Amino acid sequence: MASLPLKKKQNSVTKNSVLACCSCKKSPREPFLMGCLHSVCRECINDIKVGDRLKCPLCGDVSTSPPRTENQSRGFCHPIRNRCFAVPNAPLERHLATQERVAKLRSGEEIGCTNKGCRSAQPAIVFCKACKEFYCAICQQGHQIFVHRLEGDHSEIALNKLYLMTDNELFDLLSPRPNPGTCSEHRGKPLEYYCEVCETLLCQVCYTEVDNPHRCRYLEQSVDPRRKSIQVAGKVMDYWKAQYQRGLEENDNVKVVAEQSNDYAQQEVIYAFKQLQDALDERKYALLEKITATNNLKMKEFTLKNDHYIASIDSLSEKQVAINVFGCQAGSHELLQGQPLIVKAEQRTTARCRSETIHPTISPRVTFDRQNEAALLSAIRRFGHVGDGACAENCSLKEQTQDILHNGIGPVVLSLSVMDSGQCPCNRGGEDVKAFLRPAQPVPGPAIRGKVEDHNDGSYKITFDATYPGECNLYLLVSNRHAHGSPILVKPQDVRALGKSKGFLKFPEELKWPFGILVAPDGFMFVSDNTLGRIYMFDANEIHIRTFGEKGEKAGQLLNPRSMEVSGMGELFVASNNGVDVFSVVDGSFVRRFGYRELNAPYAIKIHQKMQVIFITDTNNHCIRVYSMAGKFKRKIGSKGSSPGQFFYPTGLLILPNDLLCVSDNCNDRIQILTMHGNFVKQFGKGLLNKPNSLLRTKDGNILVADSAGHCIRAFDEEGNLIHTFGRLGEHPGEVTDPHGLAFNRYGKLFVTECERVQIF
């Protein structure tokens, strides 16, 4: 018998709220259990009654009605199933009584005889397992004589042995037995039936007296399923308790991260403003030094000017004295002789003085101009931003704001922009971002969880390697809250919607004849130029990464390259007139070659990942050749002709999920379906196709065909029925000329290689 944690004896208040009366907070007397699983004393019911409901003072729940009246309980099957009535909670009384017994034993307190007929007042010495009573020595003798004879075995345990038991063992042993239920209408009559409709207990008399159409069953037949439902309810409570416990742990962890982030952010602010202060101080001292240097230069020039002025004054004073002395002392003949000399000296002095700027030529002012002050102050006031972490309402997908279309080829890759409440990117990363896919029509089973890659710049890459076949909902959670637009409907792309041109793939040089195209599982794209003998590699965002290969027949050179395939080992297989050349995807380096002079103008190459074999359409030999992954020839499929299973220049090739081969029979203008060993299954497209080339299958089973001479793309369903055609001969967007290669990228774009360009649909 499972038990609740033991408590010490309590006369009034119990620590656990479900073990006490929700109104008086004391140990309950004749308790009733309410819908919120709190209990209330019988005498406290009126205190919490609000209208025809009971309002729990602890949790505020008002879902419970007062206990049923005697009239409602007697078995007349009232339509009250949807109402929640308080029920007597005798198990709680027994639980509390057991706690009291255990507490007495553990405290060493004397246990009295619990036999109601005992008058000896002696302490108990034994405990009866069957009666669940303590007996003194006198009562024990009577118990052994009468009860054992009448009712069989009543095992007794000496009181001193009880002290050796564990708490749980003691609790299970001392728990009183439930009293047998009796009918409230027919006193003493045991309750034997249960009405499944109105959830009422009935005795035999009630059952025979009442003519009701409800389903009444024997009591024991109704107990087991309800005991199981109670066990399920307990497990549900345990589950949600575990969830909240996990939430508590996660919240504590997040709290620690928040405290660390707070400390780090404060340190960053202090450091940033220290840098600003250092920059301001550096600028301040530079300006002060500039002012000082400017002033020193002016003072130096003022000093030099003063020295010049003083020297000129002294020189002119001396000349003036000489003129005065000569003019006063010279005789007539001396005056006539000296006058020309003095006049020339005066002319030279005048000319020199006129050539000089006698007045000061240096500005006396040194000023400080507050240049860019307003902009600087404004920038300082706006400097910095306190990010409060991701705000789910401001987080959204970059690619799509409404429904997402998925072509079923390759993974779904999305980019989520994460911003805070101020619409600023959370460029430090570290946010809790989760992504799930669930079917639009709910089905049992776990959701598909996406891989989330943090770019530490406010963006997160979300990748789903697998999706559901039909429509599904994408749930984007940021800090366990839905991002903007979540959940977002993900729809499989309908090939009937294809046909509108979305532009052209940009190459680093002019193309001659783009032929094959391949999108690898990791999103990288490869395009072969049949004339130039080159392979162009692009990333998932259609940005050119590298070009490798050159025209020729030597190792590593390519002669008219066509289709390509990537193995699970990261090797790129290229079919050309040289056979099959294998390159490293990492750097484009040559690895090996096979099929040289054995294959004649191979067109398509496909790898069966499970069988680890390579299928190649040997176009000019009118067959399909099968090789091992090491390049060893294994077998041949088909021969030249137009009968079922024969080929006339086979080109495109697909491996279908049911291990069938789908082959473009170019000059027979048809598509053939064969087994892996070449047995004919069916054909389609006859009369509709004109020199079909590459094939491409969507996840929903439709097959796209590059109809080369028809200058269009045709779509067939799984049964081979034509369901859509787009494109026509021309050079304008949406028009195609001699299409060859077909490939979907992870964003649902269809790439078509044609004459001198790669068009995107």
Secondary structure as GFF3:
##gff-version 3
##sequence-region A 1 761
A	DSSP	three_ten_helix	17	19	.	.	.	ID=ss1
A	DSSP	beta_strand	32	33	.	.	.	ID=ss2
A	DSSP	beta_strand	39	40	.	.	.	ID=ss3
A	DSSP	three_ten_helix	42	48	.	.	.	ID=ss4
A	DSSP	beta_strand	49	50	.	.	.	ID=ss5
A	DSSP	beta_strand	53	54	.	.	.	ID=ss6
A	DSSP	beta_strand	64	65	.	.	.	ID=ss7
A	DSSP	alpha_helix	70	73	.	.	.	ID=ss8
A	DSSP	beta_strand	84	85	.	.	.	ID=ss9
A	DSSP	beta_strand	87	88	.	.	.	ID=ss10
A	DSSP	alpha_helix	90	107	.	.	.	ID=ss11
A	DSSP	beta_strand	126	128	.	.	.	ID=ss12
A	DSSP	beta_strand	133	135	.	.	.	ID=ss13
A	DSSP	alpha_helix	137	142	.	.	.	ID=ss14
A	DSSP	pi_helix	143	147	.	.	.	ID=ss15
A	DSSP	alpha_helix	148	151	.	.	.	ID=ss16
A	DSSP	beta_strand	156	158	.	.	.	ID=ss17
A	DSSP	alpha_helix	159	162	.	.	.	ID=ss18
A	DSSP	alpha_helix	167	174	.	.	.	ID=ss19
A	DSSP	beta_strand	191	195	.	.	.	ID=ss20
A	DSSP	beta_strand	200	203	.	.	.	ID=ss21
A	DSSP	alpha_helix	204	209	.	.	.	ID=ss22
A	DSSP	beta_strand	216	218	.	.	.	ID=ss23
A	DSSP	alpha_helix	219	329	.	.	.	ID=ss24
A	DSSP	alpha_helix	332	355	.	.	.	ID=ss25
A	DSSP	alpha_helix	373	381	.	.	.	ID=ss26
A	DSSP	three_ten_helix	392	394	.	.	.	ID=ss27
A	DSSP	beta_strand	396	397	.	.	.	ID=ss28
A	DSSP	beta_strand	404	406	.	.	.	ID=ss29
A	DSSP	beta_strand	412	417	.	.	.	ID=ss30
A	DSSP	beta_strand	433	439	.	.	.	ID=ss31
A	DSSP	beta_strand	448	449	.	.	.	ID=ss32
A	DSSP	beta_strand	451	454	.	.	.	ID=ss33
A	DSSP	beta_strand	459	464	.	.	.	ID=ss34
A	DSSP	beta_strand	472	478	.	.	.	ID=ss35
A	DSSP	beta_strand	481	482	.	.	.	ID=ss36
A	DSSP	beta_strand	488	492	.	.	.	ID=ss37
A	DSSP	three_ten_helix	495	497	.	.	.	ID=ss38
A	DSSP	beta_strand	503	504	.	.	.	ID=ss39
A	DSSP	beta_strand	514	519	.	.	.	ID=ss40
A	DSSP	beta_strand	525	529	.	.	.	ID=ss41
A	DSSP	beta_strand	534	538	.	.	.	ID=ss42
A	DSSP	beta_strand	544	548	.	.	.	ID=ss43
A	DSSP	beta_strand	564	566	.	.	.	ID=ss44
A	DSSP	beta_strand	571	576	.	.	.	ID=ss45
A	DSSP	beta_strand	579	584	.	.	.	ID=ss46
A	DSSP	beta_strand	590	594	.	.	.	ID=ss47
A	DSSP	beta_strand	602	608	.	.	.	ID=ss48
A	DSSP	beta_strand	613	618	.	.	.	ID=ss49
A	DSSP	three_ten_helix	619	621	.	.	.	ID=ss50
A	DSSP	beta_strand	623	628	.	.	.	ID=ss51
A	DSSP	beta_strand	633	637	.	.	.	ID=ss52
A	DSSP	beta_strand	650	655	.	.	.	ID=ss53
A	DSSP	beta_strand	660	665	.	.	.	ID=ss54
A	DSSP	three_ten_helix	666	668	.	.	.	ID=ss55
A	DSSP	beta_strand	670	675	.	.	.	ID=ss56
A	DSSP	beta_strand	680	684	.	.	.	ID=ss57
A	DSSP	beta_strand	692	697	.	.	.	ID=ss58
A	DSSP	beta_strand	703	707	.	.	.	ID=ss59
A	DSSP	beta_strand	712	716	.	.	.	ID=ss60
A	DSSP	beta_strand	722	726	.	.	.	ID=ss61
A	DSSP	beta_strand	742	744	.	.	.	ID=ss62
A	DSSP	beta_strand	750	754	.	.	.	ID=ss63
A	DSSP	beta_strand	757	760	.	.	.	ID=ss64
###
